[in-house]
């Protein structure tokens, strides 16, 4: 899969494509079904299959404070899309120019002049252009005018509920991890680079890998049994806190992971953390000693969870 950062990086080989447009936050089973359909049509027409998305997401551009929590950052989205067979990922910077572009110019300048699109898959509720006046019917009419096919992506359901990033966020926030994972088609994970922290955990025998989240909010909060991927051929079990660490007067959202039976230096490593089971909510403790006592309990609960999981897998 080729990453194209911005319209100015389009080349002749990128044009005349089969295209879908959207946030693709989470790259869930609904997204995957759209992508599969797109690729099948692209192969039939002997053209490339392309996804167009935006950074920041439009909702984040207009009001970052009220924008939904991200399921996936750009790098995480890229990793998820790499496994789908998509040929091109066109990531366009959402800025004042794009926000001010009317629907007709979006079609003519981007879809027709820049991409020479031949086949377009979007939801029938897709909106675009300044004031969000562009819709599916406008695209279908444009397709007839400019000679490209426009089709509805259709909704995909799980247990009679439409699969969507919104529903997955809600499920994660409500501690329905299994349901969220079923909609995602995989275990929910957060990826990032291990950075230096304040090293408070070392003073109480619980060193942590600190992972900067680089997002304004996350649907998860609290303490979880987790496993970390990316350090070796096998996942490493641990316990993690995701939140603002109120006991030490923290202000920034942060993910801290204590790995069991592991003592190597991993600063700078790119890792992924899978969230398997919530142990408790995050809250402020009266003292650092009280926090230490709770961390001991959290670690034991997480180890018990993994022991039960291993026992179940053996049966």
C-alpha positions in Angstrom: 0.0 0.0 0.0 1.3 3.4 -0.9 0.7 6.4 1.3 0.0 9.7 -0.6 0.3 12.7 1.6 -1.8 15.4 0.0 -3.1 16.1 -3.5 0.1 17.8 -4.5 1.8 14.4 -4.3 -0.5 12.7 -6.8 1.2 11.4 -9.9 -0.2 10.0 -13.2 0.0 6.4 -11.8 -2.4 7.3 -9.0 -5.2 8.5 -11.3 -8.1 6.6 -12.8 -8.8 4.8 -9.6 -11.6 3.1 -7.7 -12.2 5.3 -4.6 -13.9 5.4 -1.2 -13.9 8.4 1.1 -14.3 8.5 4.9 -12.7 8.8 8.3 -12.2 5.0 8.6 -11.6 5.4 12.3 -11.0 2.0 13.7 -11.0 0.2 10.3 -13.9 -2.0 11.7 -15.7 -4.8 10.0 -18.1 -2.4 8.3 -15.1 -0.5 6.8 -13.5 -3.8 5.8 -16.6 -4.9 3.9 -16.5 -1.6 2.0 -12.8 -2.1 1.2 -13.4 -5.6 0.1 -16.1 -4.5 -2.3 -13.9 -1.6 -3.6 -10.9 -3.9 -4.3 -13.1 -6.5 -6.1 -14.4 -3.7 -8.4 -10.9 -2.3 -8.9 -9.5 -5.7 -9.9 -12.5 -6.1 -12.3 -11.7 -2.7 -13.9 -7.9 -3.3 -13.7 -7.3 -0.1 -11.8 -6.0 0.7 -8.3 -8.2 0.8 -5.2 -7.8 4.0 -3.2 -9.0 5.3 0.2 -9.3 9.0 0.7 -9.2 10.2 4.3 -8.3 13.4 6.2 -6.0 14.7 8.9 -7.1 16.1 11.2 -10.6 14.5 10.9 -13.1 17.2 9.9 -14.8 17.1 13.3 -11.5 17.8 15.0 -10.8 20.7 12.6 -14.0 22.4 13.4 -14.1 21.8 17.1 -11.4 19.6 18.7 -12.9 20.0 22.2 -16.2 18.2 21.2 -14.8 15.9 18.5 -15.3 12.1 19.2 -12.5 10.2 20.8 -10.1 8.7 18.3 -10.1 4.9 17.9 -7.0 5.0 15.7 -4.3 7.6 15.0 -3.0 7.9 11.5 -0.2 5.3 12.1 -2.6 2.8 13.6 -5.1 3.3 10.7 -2.2 2.8 8.3 -1.2 -0.5 9.9 -4.8 -1.7 9.9 -5.3 -0.8 6.2 -2.1 -2.5 5.2 -3.6 -5.9 5.8 -6.7 -5.2 3.6 -5.1 -5.2 0.1 -5.7 -1.5 -0.6 -3.3 -0.1 -3.2 -3.3 3.6 -2.2 -4.1 5.6 0.9 -4.6 9.3 0.1 -4.4 11.4 3.2 -5.4 15.0 2.7 -4.8 17.7 5.2 -8.1 19.1 6.3 -7.5 22.9 6.4 -9.3 26.2 5.7 -9.1 25.6 1.9 -10.8 22.2 2.1 -13.3 23.4 4.7 -14.3 26.3 2.4 -14.5 24.2 -0.8 -18.0 23.9 -2.1 -19.5 20.6 -3.1 -19.4 21.2 -6.8 -15.7 22.2 -6.7 -14.9 19.1 -4.5 -16.3 16.9 -7.2 -14.8 18.7 -10.2 -11.3 19.6 -8.7 -10.6 16.6 -6.6 -12.6 13.6 -7.9 -12.5 14.5 -11.6 -9.5 16.7 -12.3 -7.1 15.3 -9.7 -8.1 11.6 -9.3 -10.0 10.8 -12.6 -12.1 8.6 -10.4 -13.8 5.7 -12.3 -15.7 4.1 -9.4 -16.8 5.6 -6.1 -18.2 3.9 -3.0 -19.8 6.1 -0.3 -22.6 5.7 2.3 -26.0 7.2 1.3 -25.6 9.5 4.4 -22.2 10.8 3.1 -22.0 14.6 3.2 -19.2 16.9 1.8 -18.4 20.4 0.7 -18.9 23.7 2.5 -22.0 23.6 4.7 -22.2 19.8 4.1 -24.6 20.4 1.2 -23.1 17.7 -1.0 -24.8 14.3 -0.8 -25.1 10.9 -2.4 -27.6 12.1 -5.0 -25.3 15.0 -6.1 -22.5 12.4 -6.5 -24.6 10.1 -8.5 -25.6 13.0 -10.8 -22.0 14.0 -11.1 -21.1 10.4 -12.0 -23.5 10.4 -14.9 -22.1 13.8 -16.1 -18.4 12.8 -15.7 -18.7 9.1 -16.5 -17.9 7.4 -13.2 -20.0 4.9 -11.3 -21.3 5.8 -7.8 -22.6 3.1 -5.5 -23.9 2.9 -1.9 -21.6 1.2 0.6 -24.6 -0.2 2.6 -24.7 -0.7 6.3 -23.2 -3.7 8.0 -24.7 -5.1 11.2 -23.7 -7.1 14.3 -26.6 -8.6 16.3 -29.0 -6.3 14.4 -27.0 -3.2 15.3 -25.2 -1.1 12.7 -21.4 -1.4 12.9 -20.0 2.1 13.4 -17.1 3.9 15.1 -19.6 5.6 17.3 -21.0 2.3 18.6 -17.5 1.0 19.2 -16.5 4.0 21.2 -19.5 3.7 23.3 -18.9 0.0 23.9 -15.3 0.6 24.9 -16.4 3.4 27.3 -19.0 1.1 28.8 -16.5 -1.7 29.3 -18.1 -3.9 26.7 -14.7 -4.8 25.3 -15.8 -8.1 23.7 -18.6 -6.4 21.8 -16.2 -3.7 20.6 -13.7 -6.3 19.5 -16.4 -8.2 17.6 -17.2 -5.1 15.6 -13.6 -4.3 15.0 -12.7 -7.9 14.0 -9.7 -7.8 16.3 -8.7 -6.9 19.9 -8.7 -3.1 20.5 -5.2 -1.7 20.7 -3.4 1.5 21.1 0.0 2.0 19.5 2.8 4.4 20.2 6.4 5.0 21.1 7.8 4.3 24.6 9.0 7.6 26.1 10.7 8.7 29.3 8.3 9.4 32.1 8.8 10.7 35.7 10.0 7.2 36.8 7.9 7.3 39.9 6.9 3.6 39.4 10.5 2.5 39.7 10.6 3.9 43.3 7.9 1.4 44.4 9.0 -1.5 42.3 6.6 -1.1 39.4 8.5 0.4 36.5 6.3 1.4 33.6 6.5 1.9 29.9 5.1 5.4 29.2 3.4 5.8 25.9 2.4 9.2 24.6 -1.1 9.0 23.2 -1.0 12.1 20.9 -4.8 12.5 21.0 -7.1 14.8 22.9 -9.3 12.0 24.2 -9.7 8.2 24.3 -12.8 6.1 24.9 -10.9 4.0 27.5 -10.1 5.2 31.0 -8.9 3.2 34.0 -6.8 0.2 34.8 -6.7 -2.8 32.5 -5.1 -6.2 32.1 -3.2 -5.8 28.8 -0.6 -7.4 26.6 2.1 -5.6 24.7 3.1 -6.5 21.2 6.2 -5.4 19.3 9.0 -6.3 21.7 9.5 -9.9 20.8 7.8 -12.8 18.9 5.3 -13.3 21.7 3.1 -10.8 23.5 4.0 -9.8 27.0 1.4 -9.6 29.7 1.0 -6.6 32.0 -1.2 -4.1 33.8 -1.9 -0.6 32.4 -3.4 2.7 33.5 -4.8 5.0 30.9 -5.8 8.4 32.2 -4.4 11.6 33.7 -2.9 10.1 36.9 -4.8 12.3 39.5 -2.8 11.0 42.5 0.4 12.6 41.2 -1.5 15.7 39.8 -1.2 14.6 36.2 -2.8 16.7 33.5 -2.0 15.0 30.2 -3.6 11.9 29.0 -1.1 9.1 29.2 -0.8 5.3 28.9 1.5 3.6 31.5 2.1 -0.2 31.2 3.8 -2.3 33.8 5.0 -5.6 32.2 5.2 -8.8 34.2 8.6 -10.5 34.4 10.3 -8.0 32.2 13.2 -5.7 33.0 14.7 -4.6 29.6 15.1 -1.0 28.6 12.6 -0.3 25.8 12.8 3.5 25.4 12.1 4.6 21.8 10.5 1.3 20.8 7.3 1.3 18.8 4.7 -0.9 20.5 1.0 -1.8 20.6 -1.0 -2.4 23.7 -4.1 -4.6 23.6 -6.7 -4.1 26.2 -8.2 -7.4 27.4 -10.0 -6.8 30.7 -10.9 -3.7 32.8 -10.0 -4.0 36.5 -11.2 -0.7 37.8 -11.8 3.0 37.1 -9.0 5.6 37.6 -9.4 7.6 40.8 -7.3 9.8 43.1 -5.7 8.2 46.2 -4.9 10.0 49.4 -1.2 9.2 49.3 1.4 7.6 47.0 1.6 4.7 49.5 -2.1 4.1 49.1 -1.6 4.1 45.3 1.3 1.6 45.7 -1.0 -0.8 47.7 -3.6 -0.5 45.0 -1.1 -1.2 42.2 -0.1 -4.4 44.0 -3.7 -5.5 44.0 -4.2 -4.5 40.4 -1.2 -6.6 39.4 -2.5 -9.6 41.2 -5.9 -9.3 39.7 -4.4 -9.0 36.2 -2.2 -12.1 36.8 -5.3 -13.9 38.0 -7.1 -12.9 34.8 -4.2 -14.3 32.6 -4.1 -17.5 34.7 -7.8 -18.0 34.1 -7.5 -17.2 30.5 -4.7 -19.8 30.1 -6.7 -22.4 31.9 -9.7 -21.8 29.6 -7.5 -22.0 26.5 -6.2 -25.4 27.6 -9.7 -26.9 28.1 
